[in-house]
Amino acid sequence: SGSRDDYSHTHINDIGLVPCKHAETGVMGFNLVLGGYMSIKRVAESIPADMWIPADRESVVTLSEAILRIFRDESERKDRQKARLMWLVEKYGVAEFKQAVINEINSYDRGVTVSDAQPLPTEPFERRELMGVHKQPQEGKSRVGVLIPSGRLSATECREIADLADAYSGGEIRLTVEQNFILPNVDDGKVNALLKEKALNGARLKANPGFIEGNTVSCTGAQFCGLALVETKANAELISKKLEDLVTVDRPIRIHWTGCPNSCGQVQVADIGIMGGPARKLNEETGKMMAVPGCKIFVGGRIGEDAHLALEPYKEGVPLAEESLIPELVEILKNEFGATDKTMRKRDKLKKLVGLA
């Protein structure tokens, strides 16, 4: 990660490089964390490896190469359930794995030195938002973050984004871990024109989305993935819009969807995570309970410097149908995140009454 924002989510990756200055020399470098991953077998948060390296290309590549070579030669690669770095680190022990990495690096004779982990910054810091318009350090430039609902684009939308990039950001588009995109280096004098573009004022792409829809993430889902137990992308987009209409929240609320326990949608890091799973619902015609698409709900995951994984479900066996899921989510938003019922404007009430809303 390049900053304390930790947009790359170092705590859920096999190898995480956390930016940190050396306490004595002031040289910028990285503390190393290891072993984060998600799977059906296990979900693990990365652990400190008590190593620091300078932030130069040779040091970073050499460190990564040493770890990968040890993993290649000694990990349980024949067992897919254990073919992740955490299992090898635990087999060694943290101190012993650190020494093995240092020995491997020294064998390359490239002059790369590994130090003990350095103290992390303690000054107050607030993670920056990616959606919307934000000033850049470069004079007269801004970055504009745009929502891609549930990370799904049509061919037409891809062309529209390319046209926006050509017109406003020198042809450059940057993608975010949250499945959205950023147009960087937009001239301040052109920002208003960009925000008025037709492509950003339709049904989907938005530069100023709500706190819920702008922070919804989804895996591929059952439409294109044989492992998924439920459809995720269409549901994620629909449910986030309906929640925006029902409640008001005072900060971004990250809702992640994943179709199965592999957790490609990373539900454990979300404020609210929705994982496809079994559920039963009363069939009003027969009076019997029947199996329906459902989910487990996770609550309380965090990202950034205070990262935390929500490992245990908050609720299980919730039917995915709107009439079942939405009330559950509204209750969670109110009880856990201080959401309040949205006040509908008079004209919106009239539109709803006459069927226009």
Secondary structure, DSSP 8 states (H G I E B T S, - for coil): --STT-TT-GGGSSEEEEEEE-TTT--EEEEEEE--EE-SS-EE--EEEEEEEESSHHHHHHHHHHHHHHHHHHS-TT-GGG-SHHHHHHHH-HHHHHHHHHHHHHHH-S----B-------S-------SEEEE-SSTTEEEEEEB-GGG---HHHHHHHHHHHHHHSTT--EE-TTS-EEEEEEEGGGHHHHHT-GGGSSSS-BSS--TTGGGEEE---TTT-TT-SS--HHHHHHHHHHHHHHEE-SS---EEEESSTT-TT-GGGSSEEEEEEEEEEEETTTTEEEEEEEEEEEE--B-GGG-B---S-SEEEEE-SHHHHHHHHHHHHHHHH--EE----HHHHHHHHTT--
